[in-house]
């Protein structure tokens, strides 16, 4: 077989595998959405809450940053398909991200002092990926699936529990004024 024919065969195989892989990923995304009853999340991606502790912490026992009583903890499933982003947002609780399935995901966190850190969540520890990461309370954070990832399926645990009353979506103009050195990541993750 000459080099031209071999190259053509390899190209056809690559296209077939790539299309098959994308089709399988789309089916997997649809299956995850259906099985876990995932709904669009305001920050981007899809989610569903699967656990909320019944125990309650009264507002009087919580720091002022909380707007009311809070359950002890809550957990969600979170799906980020290829090309989708979790836009910059912050909450008054620590949030632990857990990797479950799909390809790696990058979490971007910005401290109140403007220090940015990127964390690679995934299953290949030899490449520096982590199975879990805690975003500290009060940090701005967002995430995106890495280019080679068709999707990233993770879980998030929040304690005291998540409540939309505490959720703050990032405002691009305000964040650019506060952190001008982080312009590129703010534009990427803040609509």
Secondary structure, 3 states (H helix, E strand, C coil): CCHHHHHHHHHHHHHHHHHHHHHHHHHHHHHHHHHCCCEECCCCCEEEEEEECCCEECHHHCCCCCCCCEECCEEEEEEEECCCEEEEEECCCEEEEEEEEECCEEEEEECCCCCEEEEEECCCHHHCCECEEEECCCCEEEEEECCCCCEEEEEEEEECCCCHHHCEECCHHHHHHHCHHHHHHHHHHCC
